[in-house]
Amino acid sequence: MRNVKIAVVGLGYVGLPLAIEYGKKYRVLGFDINKERVAELERGEDHTLEADLAGMKQATGLFREKGNIGLSFSSNPEDLRECNTYIVTVPTPIDAFNNPDLTPLLKASAMLGKVLKKDDVVIYESTVYPGCTEEDCVPVLERESGLKFNKDFFCGYSPERINPGDKVNTLTKIKKITSGSTPEIAEFVDALYNSILQNGTHKAPNMKVAEAAKAVENAQRDVNISFMNELALICDRVGIDTNDVIEAAGTKWNFLKYRPGLVGGHCISVDPYYLAHKANALGYNPEVILSGRRVNNSIAKFIADKTLKLMIQKEHKIKGSHVLVLGVTFKENCPDCRNTKVLDIVHELQDFGCLVDVYDPWADPAVVLHEYGTALLPAIDPGKNYEAIIACVAHDEFKTFDFAAYRKRGAVIFDVKNFVDRSLVDARL
């Protein structure tokens, strides 16, 4: 492989693990426009808890010792000029109307266009819809660089598969999809990723296939979970437990045990909208994908409404009642709060006049306050009475929570994640 000098643009959940692994074998610049993030990493710290800190120390140590390999960090775009292979891992969120927001991606592309040189390669990992790299990003690269695509510079696409909080399916242990804008670049991109992966790659025939595969991976999960959520809504009306139904159906050899729940996070609740956007642009209305999104987006309101009904049955006054919500991150044992649906429950209860306390030992209070305007409890006051407790996230810390004590005081217990002793709960999803 040629003399590769890599820049990883965006040092979040996706970019940082990538920069660390490549930094053990290549000269790597970890770039982020957030100066505080860069300073944090230079101190050897990582608030996302995704980084292998020992590996990061090893990679940065290699740079200090040798210079020609290893990892360093920067927030100065001029430093990007030293590189010839750029891996873009910036966020691709949705806006208030569930439309793809390509702002971070296009800004990163414009920045890279200003430093591109002949024969450079730009590899995108950010989740997009099929065709986005060539139709949206490449024109920006050409405009800013004055270079011609597939003549002067090239592109690749390798969708990220980072699962926050998962310490088993980590970057080096998963199979990665790769692709390139020419057959030669596809081989280069494939070899580059294979050099750090234990389980190899799947080389897609072109970038559009790789882009579509990423969207489909998470849209499939979203649709499957939406079916289980719809089942939960039906079972609630029938008066039976959804989990009992799933356990019974699960005795069939080909039944897939998806569970109902809140669907948030950076992938499952976002990627289907990217696929739907492309379908709509081509004149097709994706009914299954969007119906699944509607069902999943309705679950927070169902949980809040069900809790209120149970409180009324116990003769609790709704306005002014105290409700404790346990967990705000989008999954257990993880500090990631992106697109959390827990706050939808909180806001629904507040609309009815409930006084809601939210506690999460994993979440960063400053982030939750900034992003959602909600202050987290620093700790739970054991002497405070609550008319209802909603267990939204199955953090390990909550598995020893004394639900029995609050149940004895008359609190409604709603178990969203099916981890509380069944004898103590009034409702499960």
N, C-alpha and C positions, 0 to 999 in steps of 0.2 A: 504494500500500500504506500502511496506517495507520502510526502512529509506533511502530515495532517496537523493543523493547528486549529483547535475547535473553540468556538465561543458558544456557550449555552445562554440564551437570552431569556431571562425570567427564572428566578431562583425560588420558586414556591414548591408545592408538594411534588410536582413533576420534574422541574428543572434541576433542583439541588441533588437528588439521588443520581441523576444522569451525569451531572458535572463531576460528582465524586468518583463514580466508576470510571469514567473516561480519564479523569485526572490521574489515575493509577498507571495509565499506559501512554497517554498523549499529553501534549502541551494544551492545557485547557484554561480558558478565561470564563469564569462565572460572572455573568453580567446581570445587573438589575438596576432600574432607574431609581429604586428606593435606597437612598444612602444609608438609612437606618438599618435596613435589611443587610446591606453589605457589611456595615460595621459589626452587626451581630455575628455574622458568619466569620468575619476576621477574628473575632474573639473566641471562635470555636463553639458557638452556641446556635441552637435552632429551635424557635418557638413552635414550629409545626410538629416536632417530635418524629419526623419522618427520616431524618438524616442518620446515617451511620456515622456517629461522631468520631469513632476511632478511625474509620475509613477516611473521613474528611481530614483528620489530623495527619494521616499517612500521605494523602494526596497533596496537601499544602506543604508538608515537610519535603516531599520530593522536589517541589518547585524551588523551595529555598535552597536545597542542597545541589540540585543539578541545573535548574533553569530551563532545560530543553524539554522536560516533561513535568507533570505535576499541575496543581490547581492553584490559581490565584483569583481574587475577586476585584470587581471594579464597577463603578457607576458612571464612568467617563466614556461616552461613545467613541471618542478618539482612539481608545485602547482597542477597539474592535478591528481597527485597520490591520493589526498584526496577524489576524486570523484568516483562514481561507475556507473554513467549513463552519456554517452557522446553524445552530439547532434552536428553533423558536418554540418556547414552551409557555407563552403568555396565556392568560385566561381568555375564554370565549364565552361570555355570559349571554343572557337574554335580557331584553329591556322590559319595561313595565307592561308592554303589550305582547309579551312572549315572542318577540321577533329577535333573530340573531343580532347580537351587538358585536360587530367586528372591529370596534374602535381600537382596542389594545393590539389586535393583530395587524391592522393596517398602519398604526403608528410604529410598531416594531419593524414592519416591512419598509416604511419610509426611512427610518433610522438606518437600517441595513443597506438600503439603496445608496445612501450617501458614502458608504465605505466599501462597496462591492468592487472587486477587481476581476480581471479576466480569469476565467476558469474557476471562480469561486462557486461553492455549492451552498444553497440555503435549504435546510430540511425543516419542515414544519411538523410539530407534534400536537399542536392545539386542535381541539375538536372542531370540525367544520362540516359543511354539507358537501356532497360530491361536486367537484368542479371548482371549489372555492380557491384552491391554491393557484390554479391557472387563470381563473376568471377574475379574481379579486386581488390576490397578492402579487402575482407576476407583473401586471401593469404598473403597480406602484414601484416595484423594484426597477423596472425598465425606465420609468419616468425619472426617478431620483438618481439613477446611476448613469443613464445614457447608454447602457449596454443592451445587447440583444439576447433575449431568452433562447436557450438551447444552442446558442452560437458563442456568446461571450460568458454567460453564467448559466447555472443549472439548478434544478430544484429536486427535492425528494419529499416524501411524506411517510411518516411512521407514527401512527396514532399512539398516544400515551395509554398505558394500562395500569396506572398507579391506583391502588386501592388504599386510601388513607386508613391508618390504624392496623392494617394487615401486615403482620410480621412473618407470614409464611410465603405468600405470593408477592415477593419483593421484586424489584427491577431485574436483577440478574437471574431470577428463577422462573420467569415467565417466558412464553414464546411471543416474539414481537413481529408485527406486520411491517414490511418495508416496501418501498417503491421508489421509482426515480423517473425523471422527465425524459430520459433516453435509456436505451438498454445498458449502455456503459455506466451511466450514473446509477441506475438501479443496482447494478453489481457492486458499485462502490458503496452505496448506502447499506446494502445487505451485508457486505463484508465488515463495514464499520460497526454495525450493531452486533454482528456475530462475535466480534472480538471481545465483547464484555458479557455476553449472555451464556448461560449454562445450557439452556434448552433450545437454542437456535431461533430461527426466524421462519416466517412464511413470506416469500416474495410475491407480492401481488402483481398482476400483469400491467397495471398502470396506477397512477395516483388517484384517479377517481374511484377505482375499486377499493383502494385502501381507505379513502375518506368515507365511502359508504359503509364499509365494514365497521368502522368505529361507531357510527351513528346507529347501525343496526344492532350491535352488541347490547347497547343500553336501552334502545327502544324495545327490544324483545323482553328484557327484564321488566321494563315499565308496564308493558301490556300484560305480562303474566301476573305481576303484583296487583294490577288494577282488577283483574278477574277475582283474585282472592279478596280484595277490598269490597268488590261488589257482592261477593259471597257473604262477607261479614255484615253488610247492610241487610241482606236478605235473612240471614240467620238471626239477626237481632229482632226482626219482625216476627219470625217464626217462634222465637223464644228458646233457641238452642245455641250451644257454644260453637263458634267457628272452628276452634282448635280441635274439638272433639270430631267434627266432621272431617277435617283435614287428616287427622290420625287414622280415622276409619278408612277414608279413601286411599290413604297412603299404603295400605296393605296390598294394593294392586301393584304389580311389578313395574309398570311403566308410568305410574303417577308421579308428577313432579311436585315436591313439597315446598312450594312457595308459600310465604306467610303474608297476611295482611299487615299494613303498617303505614306510617308516614313516609312519604317518598320525597326526600330532599337531597342535598348534596350537589356536587359539581358535575355529575354525569347523568344519572338516571332521570332526574327531573328537568334536565336541560336539553340533552342530545336529541330527544324525539322532536323537539321544536325545530331543530336544524334540518332534520330529514323532512319534516312537514313543510317547512319553508321552501325547500327545493322542489318538492312535489307540487305545491301550489303554483310556484313560478312556471312550472311546465304544464299547468292546466289540469292537474289531478288533485282532487280533494281526498286526503288520506283519512278515511273515516275511522279505521280501527285505532291508529296511533293517537288521534286527537280525542277519541272517546275514552281511551285509557287515561289520557292526561286529565280529562274532566273528572273522571271517577277518583283518581288519586288526589286531585286538588280539593275534592269535597270532604276528604276524611277528617281533616282537622276540625271542620265545623260539626261533623257528626259526633266526634269525641266530646267537644264542648257542649253540644246540645244534650247528648246522653247524660253527661255529668250533671247538668242543670236539672234534668228530669229526675234523676236519682236523688238529688239534693231536696227537691220539692217533695218527693215521696217520704223522705226522712224529716219533713217539716222544717227544713232549714230556710231561713229567709235569704233570698238571693242577693238583693241589693245590700252591699256592705259585708257580705260573707267573705271569709278568708279561704283562699285556695292556694295550695302549694303545688307547683309544677316541678318535678324532678327531671332535670336534664334539658339541655337546649341545643346540644350539638346534633348533627344529622345522623350520627351513629355512635355506638358504644366505644368507650375507651379511646377516644380520639378528640382532639381539640377543635376540629373543623366544624365551623358553624355556617358554611356557605349554603344558601338556599334552605335553611332549616324551616320546617313547617311547624315546629313547636310554637313559634311566636304567633302563628295564625290561631292556635288554640287560646293563647293568652289574650290576644286582642278580642276574640269572640266573647270570652268570659268578661273582659273589662267592659265591653259594650252593654252587658247586662248589669253592670254595677258591682261586679265582684272585685275584691282587692286581692290581686294575684302576686304571690312571691315566686320567684324562679331561682332555683339553686342548681349549679352544675360545677363540680370540682375540677372538671377538665377544661372548660371554656375560659377564654381570656375575657374578664369583665369589661376591659376597655374596648375590645373589639365588638362585643355584644352591644354595649352602650352606643358606640359610634355607628354601627351598621343598622341597629334595630331600635335604638332609643329606649332600651330596657336595661334597668340596673339589676345585676345579679346579687343575691344574698351572699355576704361573705361566709356565712355559716347558718345552719338551721338552729333556731331557738327551740330547744326541747320543751320549754314551758308554754309555747304559743299554741293555741288551739286552731285547728283548721276544719272547716266544714267539708272540704274535699281535698284529696291528694291524687294527682294524675302522674303516674310513673311513665314518662315518655321515652326515656333512654335507659338501656340496661347496662349502665356503668357498673363495674365490679363493686364500687363503693356503695351502690344502692341495694345490692343483694343482701346486705346485713342491716338494712334500714328497718327500724322497729315499726312496721306497718300495723302490727297487732295493737300497740298502745293507742294509736290514733283511731283505729277501728272501734276500740272500746269507748272512746270519747264521742263516737257517733259520726266520724268522718266517712264520707263516700270514698272508696278506693277504686280508681280506674287503672287497670294494668294494660298499657298500650303494647308492651313488648313481651307479654306472657312469661314473666320471670318471677312474679310475686306468688307466694303460697296461695293456691286457689281458694282455700277456705277463708282467706282474708279479703278477697276482692268482691266488689259489687258488680263489676263489669270488666270484660276483657275484649280486645279487638279480635 
